[in-house]
Amino acid sequence: MTSTATEKTTATEKTGARTAEAADAITGARERIDALDDRIIGLVQERMAVSAVIQQERIASGGRRVNLSREMEILGHYREALGKPGTALAMTLLELCRGRI
């Protein structure tokens, strides 16, 4: 088996594709997903930093760390945009940004 044939066999095994063309498409799409995931992680980290500022200012002004009515707005926004799984995603984001309450 040639080097190129071995690479294509490995690519199809790695992707679960049945053809080299499908393996190439899957590999390209996975690279795009990896790049998107990196961007999403960066945005979550940015959201966490902004949330920390909000919490610090709220506490410094004598308020509570968490504003439950605002969190309900966020949950509704994600639910409307993404359905029931959106609520779970929003809960995870809220927990990352403010910790458990």
Buried (B, 14 or more C-beta within 10 A) or exposed (E): EEEEEEEBEEBBEEBEBEEBEBBBEBBEEEEEEEEEEEEEEEEBEEBEEEBEEBBEEBEEEEEEEBBEEEBEEBBEEBBEEEEEEBBBBBBEBBEEBBEEE
